[in-house]
């Protein structure tokens, strides 16, 4: 096969029954077509792959797949895709999602039609899409003590004690408001159909250059979601933290203290997602959100 790609990385969703057979079909297909294949070390360690498949591939940590591969294929759902995206984004490596269950927002190719869906993409026939990520810095006592990335959202939320938290929001160093609430969701367009949507935020077209700030159960009913340019710098100063935490894509978190600051910016590298040529964003929304079908 003539392809713009040479080495392909594979990451599988942990603890998924039967996923080793899907991976076997994928590895067979890629090997027949002459691609170099790298397996995620965690997938190998969890024995999510057949021994004969491990023997004919190379292993690499998720963070290193971006160094060695031209493309990363994720076997799993949107959650697995999110976790891999944060690791490979610094290397600007494109990704493809193979869904192991129902249609996902990010994993568009079904595992039943995996090779048929992948073949034209590997031949260079695909729809590329760039998704913005957020880069978050936690500043404590004037020093940056932690950094993280998020493809969906950065969520400041109250902890187990259930007390509201208080914080001030600044955009481009201009004071916006003080809020007392259960928290705040800072969401990318990718995350606009996730937690932000459940909290009353708007749905944003995936390629939009916009970030939304969505309050979680604010005490004041006049606190509404707002959208800002993705070139904006968002700062959140936590004045009453309780046992608050900040979460990244719902998969990792940091504990927050009084007077901690969160500095949120667009990450310099977008994530490049490759879709089949018949991909339609609004068709995916209709299917996932159970909207009505076209009548005429």
N, C-alpha and C positions, 0 to 999 in steps of 0.2 A: 504493500500500500504506500502510495506517495502521500506524505503527511507533513504538516508544519511542526509536528511534535516528534520527539525522539524517545525521551524517558518519561514514564508515566507512574505516578504514585497512587497507591490504593490505601484507603482508610476504611475500616469497617466499624459499624456500630457495636459496642460491647454487649455481650449477653443477649444476642439475638438468635433464637433457634433457627437452624437451617441456613444461616448466612454464609457458612463455609462453602455451601454448594453454589450459591450465587457467585462468590469470589472465585470458585474453581472455574466456572463458565467464563468469567471475565478474564482470568489469567490465561486460560486456553486460547481465547480469542486474541488477546493482545500478543501472546507469544507467536501464534501463527502469522500474525501480521508484522512481526519483526520488531516490536517495541521492547525497549529495556523496561523492566518492571521493578519498582521499589515498594515494599510493604511497610506499613506503619509498625514500629517495634511493639507498641502496645497491643495491636491486633495479634502479632506473633506470640507475645508473652501470654495472652489470655487464651491461647489455643483456639482462636476463632477462625483458623485456617487449617486446611488439610496438610499433613506433613509433606506430601509430595509437592504441594504448591509452594510451601516455604522453601523447599530445597532448590527450586528453580528461579527464585527471585532474590533480590537483595533487601536487607532491612535497614530502616533509617528512622530516627525520631521524627515526630510530626514537625518540629521546628526546623528540621534539616531537609524536609521534603522540598521546600522552596529552593534550596541550594542545588539539589541534584535532579529535579524533575522540571519538565516543561509544562506539565499539566497534572492536576490532582483529581482523582475520581473518588467520590465519597459514597460508600454503600451504607445507607441508613436513612434517617429522616432529617428534618430541619435542625433539630438539636445537635446532631452529629456534625452537620454542615457548619453550624455556627462555631463550634469548638475548633474545627479545622481552619476555618477562615481566619480566626484571630492569629493562628500560628503561621500561616503562609502569606498573609497580607504584606508583611515587610518585604517580601521578595517579589510581589506583584505577579505571582503565578496564577493562571486561570484555573477555575474549578468547574466540575460537573457533578451534579447530584443524581444518584440512582436511588429511587425511593423503594424502601423495603415493605411499605404498607400502603396507605392511601396517598393520593396525590399531595405533594407538599408545595409550599410557596417557593422553596428554593431547590427542591429535588424533583425535577420535572420528568425524568425518564423512569418508567416503571421497570422493576426487575424482570418482569415477564418478557418485555420487549427490549431488553438491555442492549444486546449486540446490534439489533436493527436500528435502535436509536443512536447508538454511539458511532456506528460506521461512518455516516456522512459527516459527523462532527470531526472525527479524526482525519477525514479527508479534506478538512478546511471549510466545510459547508455548515455554518452555524450562525446564530444571532448573538453577537457579544453584547454584554450589558455591564456597565460599571456601577457598583454600589458603594456609597460612601461608608466609612467607618468613623467612629468617634475615638479620640485619644483622650484619656482622662488622667489628670494628675491630682493626687491627694497631697495638699500642702498643710503641714502641721508645724507650728512655731517658725514659720517663714521658710521652711525647707520642704522640698519635694521628697516625700518618703515612699510613695508608691506610684507606679504608672500602670495603666491597663488599656486594652482596646475593647471595643464593643461594635458588633455589626448590627444588632437589633437596638439595644438601649442601655443606658446607664440609669439605674433606679436608686434614688435615695429613699429609704423607707424606715418606718418605725420598727422597733425590735419586738421581742417577745413580751415585754411588759405592757405593750398596747397603748402607751402614751403618745399623744401627738408630739410632733417635733416642730421646731421653729427655725426658719432660715430666711436669709435675704438673697435675692437674685439680682445679678448685674449682667448686662449684655454690652460687650465692648466697653466695659468699665463704667457704663452708665447705670445708675440704680434703677431697677424696674419695680420691685415690690418686696414687701415682707409677707411671708405666708406662714400660717399655722395649719398643719394638715397631717395626714398619714404619710406624706412624702411627695416626691416629684419624679416623673418619668421624662428623661431627655431622650428622644427617640429619633432614629434615622427613618427615611422612607421605608426601608426594609422592615424595621420594627413597628411601623405604623399599623400593621395588621396583627400585632401581637398584644402585649400588655397594654400599650397605649390605646388601642382600639377598645379594649374592655373598660378602660378608665374614661372613655368618652372622647378620645382624641380623633382627629380626622384621618381618613385613609389618604396616603400620599402616593402618587405614581412612583414606581420603584426607582426611576432614574432622576427624580427631582433633586435639586440642589438646595434642600431645605431641611431644617431640624425643628422638631416640635418640642414644646415644654408642656407637659400634661400633669396637672395637679391630681393627687390621689386623695379623695374625700376631703377637700379643703373646708375649713371652718366657715369661711366667707363664701357665699354662693356667687359672688362676683368674680372669684378667681376662676378664669376660664383658660382653656388651652390656647397657646399662641405659637405661631410659626415664625421662624427667623431664617435668614440666609445661612447656608452652611459655611460661609466665610466668617461668621460671627464667633467671638469668644464668649462663652457662657461661664459665669462664676457663681457658685453657690456657697454662701457663708453660713455655716450651721451655728446658730446662736443658742439653741437648746436641743441637745442631741438625745437625751435619755439613753437608750441603748440602740441607737440607730445604726444602720449599715448602708453601705452602697454596694449594689449588685451590678455585675457586668454580664449581660445576656442571660441572666438568671442562672449562671453556671459557676460563678466565683464571686466572692464578696470581700469587703474590708469593713472592720468596725470603725465607727465614727465617734469622735470626741467633740466637746464644745470648742467652738472657734476654728474647727477644721474648715478648710476651703477646698472645693472641687473646681478645678479648671478644666473645661470641656471644649475641645476644638475638633474640627474635622481632621482626620488622619491624612498625612500627605499622600499615601498610596490608596487608591480605590481598590476594591475587590472586583476582579474581572470574572463574571459568570458567563458560561457558554450554554446557550439554549439551542434546542432543535429549531430548524428553520420555520416550523409551523407554530412556534410558541406565540401565545397571545396572553398578555398580562391580565386583561379584563375577563377573559375566559377562565383563567385560574381563580380570579376573585369570585366569579359566579359559582364555580364548582365548590370552592371552599366555604363561601359564606351563604350558599343556598339561595342565591338571588334568582329571580324569575328568568326564564328563557325567552328568547325573541319570539314574538307572536306572529309577525308578518315577514 
